[in-house]
Amino acid sequence: MMKILFFMFAAFLVTVFVVQNSDHVMLTLVVGNPIRVRLIFLLLTFFSMGYFWSKWEHLHRERRIRKDLTTTRVNGSN
């Protein structure tokens, strides 16, 4: 229990440190005025998008392979 609490406290301190020490960048969208956002939020956003995209592709690939194996087994037994 102490390890979990220590890890959560350390993660909180690191998060506060990173947010306080990250630079602002100008983000220009397709429409509208440029906005100022912290660089860490942009990095986390794109990291999260990439992570979930890879998980989505992995699930899709597993389903396709499972379907191909099932089709091969059915056709192979005839």
N, C-alpha and C positions, 0 to 999 in steps of 0.2 A: 504494500500500500504506500509506503514511503517513497519507493522508487517512482511510482506513478505520479504522486504529488510533486516530487522533485522534477520529473520530466515536464509536467504541465507548467510548473513555475518557470523553468528554464526556457521552455518554448514561448511563454508569454513575454519574458524579458527580451528574448531575441526578436520577437515580433515588434515590440515597442521600439527597440533600438533601430531595427531596419526601417520602420515607418518614419521615425524621426530623422534618420540620416539619409533618406533617399531623396534624389533630386526630382524636381518638377520638370516635365517635358511638355512641349506643345503638341497636341494631337489634332490634326486636321482631318475632319470627316469630309465626305463627299459634298454634303450641303451644310450650311451654317458656318459660324465663326469657329476658329480654332479654340480648343479648350486646354486648360492646364490640368494635368493629372500627374500623380506620382509614378515614377518609373516602375517601382516594385509592383504596383497594381496592374500595369500593362504586362509585365513579365509573368505574374501569377495568372492573369487571364489567359494569355496565350499558352502557357504551360498546361493549364487545366483543359483548355480546348484540345490541345494535342493529345493529352492523356486519355480523355474520353473518346476522342476520335479513334485512337489506337484500340481501345477496348471494344468499341463498336465494330471495327473492322475484324478484330479477333473473333468476336461472336459470329459475325457473318461468315468468316472463313470456316469456323467449326461446323456451322450448320450446313454449308456447302459440302464439306468433306463427309459429314455424316450422311447426307443425302446421297452422295456419290457411292459411298460404301454400301448403303442399303440397296441402292439400285443394282450395284454389281453383284451383291449376294443373291438378290431375287433373280436376276438374269442368269447368273451362274448356275443356279440350281435347276433351271429348266432344261 
